[in-house]
Amino acid sequence: MCGRYFRRSEKQAIAERFRVGKVLEEPMLADYNVAPTTMQPVVRLGRDSGEREMALLRWGMVPFFAGSLREFKGLTTFVARAETAAGSATWREPLRKRRCLVPMDGYYEWAMKPAGARVVPPGRRTAKPSRGGKQPYAVTLKDGGMMAIAGLWDAWREPKKSPQEVDRWLQSFAMVTVPANGLLAPICERMPVILHERDWDEWLSRDEAEEPPMHLLQPYEAEGMVAEVCNTAVGNVRNNGPEMLVG
């Protein structure tokens, strides 16, 4: 569930949409097949400035207490369940004080068969299911806008092999998920939390005196979303490009 997503928007478009004060220095092109363990942009509040900043973090969270990178390869920690995050050692601290937004233009889901509620646009044929019988769908907002996914991040320090070694840090993130809305339930049981712009400040707040805003972790309105069949080639992470969105 939400194991792949796509980002048509490059860093300047993200900076403008999220009103980011600090933008990445690294070049960042569009990516139509984002997979866990890759480095991706997130938006968070700077610890010193208190302003929104863009940072490049690894998708698949490695918690601060991990003894080694092998313990958390990112294949099991790329999403956090909203219902259990507050009671989990992995998610508890990030939920309290290290929250972020994950910019994307949409994400992919796979169904064992075409969804019961037909979501295929008029005139478009249902794509041939990929091997194993699964049909990929591209999920977007109906207005074509960029999604802001509720995310959590953490920083992990690699254990030193000798006192002379310099500290090496890895910052990583995960997305928060909730039960799917009525549109997506026939495709997948869960969906990422898509936050409305009015809620961004509350989610990003670093005020540790306040309780985490759990009330924001709700399914997005089904009537504001679209799910369309897309290219079965998206199942291979080596395939990338706008053609991934064409069924």
N, C-alpha and C positions, 0 to 999 in steps of 0.2 A: 504494500500500500504506500503509494507515493515514493517508490524506489527510484524514480527517474523524473526529471523535469526539464523544462527548456526556458531559455532566456534569450529572447531576440534583442533585448535592450542592452546597449553597451554602457560603459561606466558613466558617461556624461548624462545620458537619459535617466539613469538611476539616481544620480546626484541631484538632478533637477526635480524629479518626482518626489524624492524623499527629503528634499531641502537639506542636503548634507553639507556640513561646513568643511570637513576634511575628506578629500577624494583620494583614491588609490593612485600611487605613482606608477604602478605596474600597468602595462597595456592589458586590456581586457576586451576580447571580441565576443560576439554572440555565440551561444552554445545551445545546440538543439538536442543534445542528448547528455544531460548532466547526470553523473552516476556517483554513488557514495565513494569516499576516499579521495575525491578530487578537491582542489582548492577553489572556493567559490566566494563571491561577495556577500557580506551581510551588513546591515545597518544597526548601529548600537550607539549608546551615549558614551562619549569620552569620559574617562574617570576624572581627569583634571579640569577639562574645559566645560563639561556638562552639555556640550553640543553634539548633535548627531554626526557620526563619522562612519565612513565606509571602511571595512576591513576585509582582508582575504583570509578565510578560515577553511579548515578541512571539514568536509561533510562526513559526519560519523564521529560522534563525540568521544573523546578520550578524557575521562574524569581526572581531576587533580590527584586522586589517591591511587591511580593505576601504578602497579609495580613495574610494568613493561608495556610497550606498545602492542605486543602480541596478545595481551589480555583483551584489548578492545580494538579490533581491526576496523571498526566502523561499519561492519556488515550487520551488526545487531544493535547498534546505537545510533542509527541515522534518524530514528523517530522515537518520540516519547509519548506514551499514552497519558492524556490529560487526567483520566480517572485515578491513576496510580502514581503520578509523578511526585506529588508532595510527600509520599511515604517511601520513596526510593532513595537509597544512598547515592545513586548515580545522578539523579535529577534534582534532589532537594535543594542543594546550595545554588545551582544555576537558576532554578525557578525563583528563588528568593532574591537574588541580586545580579544575575548575569543573563538578562533577557535581550533578545535581538529580533530584528525583522529580516526575513529571507526574501529578497526580491526575485520574482519570476514572472514570466508571461503565461505560464500554464504548466501542467504536469501530466504525466501519463499513468494510465491504469490499464490492467488487463482483465478481461472477462473470459470465462470458459466458453461462453456463447454470446451472441448479440443480446444486449440488454432487453428485458421485457418491455420497458417503456422505450419506444423508438425515438432515438435522439439523432438519427442520421438526417442531415439537411436534405431538402427536396432536390431531386435530380442527382444525388450522389449515391453510388452503389455501395453496398456493404463490402468492405475489403475482404479478401480471402484470408481466413484465419491462419495464424502462423503455426509452425510445427507444435504439436501438443494440443491444438484446438483453441488456443487462447487468442482473443481479438484485442489489440491495443486501441485505446481511446485517448485522444488529446482533450484535456479538460481546461477550459478557459472561462473568463468572465464574459458575460453576454455583451457588455459594453466595450470589450477589447482592451480594457485597462490592465495595468500591471498589478499583480497580486503581491500582498504583503503578508507573508506567512509568519505566524508566531514561532519564534525560535529560542533555543537555549544555547549558551556557549560556555566553554570552560577552558582553562589553561593548564597544561601538563608539562612538568619539567622532567626531562630525561635524566635518569640516574647517572651520576658521574662515575667514570671508571678510575679516575684519579683526582686528587685535590687540585691539580693544575688545570684541569679542563674548564672551559668556559661553560656557563649555564646555557642549555639549549631548551627552548620552549616550543611547544606545539599548541596552537589555539584551534579549537574545533567546535562544531555546532551540530545541533539536531533540530528537527521540526516537531512541533506538538500536534498530535492527531486526536480526533474525536470520532464518534460514530457518524457514518455517512448520512447526508440528507436524502430526501426522496428521489432526487434525480440520479444520484450516484449509487444508492443502495443496491440496485440490480447489477451493478458492475463490481463494486467492492464494498466491504463492510465498513471501512474507515476512510477518512479524508483529513488532509491537513487543515489546521485552523487558519482561515483567511480573515485578517483583521480589517475592519473599516478604518478609514483615515482618522475619524474622530477618536479612535481608541489607541492610536499609535503612541502618543505621549504616555498614557497610563501604562501600557505594556513595557515601554522602554525605561521607565523610571528606575533609578538606582537607589531610591529611598528604602533602606533596609528596615526602617521603623514601621513601614506599612506591610500589611499582608499581601502576598502575591495576588494579582487580579484574576483569580480563578473564574470569575463570572464572565470574562471575555472569551473563555474557551468553549465556544459553541459552534455548531455547524453553520456554514454560510447559507444564506437563503437560496433554495433550489431555483427559484425563478430568476435569479441573477446569474446563473451559470449555464454553460453549454458543454456537452460531451459529444465529440465527433470521432468516428472511426479514423484511424490514421495508418501510416505505413508500418507494416509488420517488421520492416528492417530495423526499427528503433530498438528491437530486442537485443541487438548486438551493439555494444557500447562503441565499437569502432565506426559505426555509421553515424554521420552527423551532417546536418544541413537542413535547409527549409523543406526539403522533400520528405522529411520525417513526419510532417504534419499532414501530408496528402494521402488519403486513403485509396 
